[in-house]
């Protein structure tokens, strides 16, 4: 499962979700404002990896590991 912690006004969060949608990748969006340990968004959790920011190369690597 892929989880993305976002805020309503985060442009990078929405760009990330649009990118995942365009690839047909399913995810669960979570409200980062309710998580005290999240200081920057977006935060993407893929498997055991936590990726801060819209880091496409890191997200692609984590997705590839998840598929194995």
N, C-alpha and C positions, 0 to 999 in steps of 0.2 A: 504494500500500500504506500502511496505517496501522499504526504501531508504538506500543505503550504500554509505558513502563518503569514497573514497579511493585515493591512489596515485599509480602510476605505479610501484614503486619499493618496495611497502609494502608487505612483505611476509605474514603477518597476514591477510591483506585484501584479498589476493588471497586464503588463506586457508579458510577464512570465506565464500567466494563466492563458492569455491569448495564444502564445507560442505552443504551450502544451495542448490546448484545444485543437490547434491547426495540425498537430501531429497525431491526434486521436488518443492522447495519453490521459488516462483517468487519474484524478487526484481528489483529495478532500481539502477544502479550504477551511482554515481555522482562524479565529480572531486573535491576532497577536496582542491586542490591548488587554486581553484577559490573562496573559501569561507574563508574570513579573520578571522572568529570566530572559525575555527576548527584548534586546535593546535596539536592534536594527531589523528591517524587513526588506524583501521577503526572506523567510527562512524556509528552506525546503528539506524535508526529511525523506530520504529514499533508503530503505533498508536500515543499515546502521550508520549511514552518513548524514551529516548535518551540513547543509550548504547555505551560507549567508550571502544574500545578493542574487542578482540574476546572472549567474555565472554559467553560461551555456556549456562550455567545455566540461566543467565539473559535473553538471547535471547529466550530460550525455554519458560520461564515464560511469556515474552511479547507476544510470538506467541500464547500461550494458552489463554491469555486474549483477543487477537484479534479474536480468533475463537468463543468466547462466544457471 
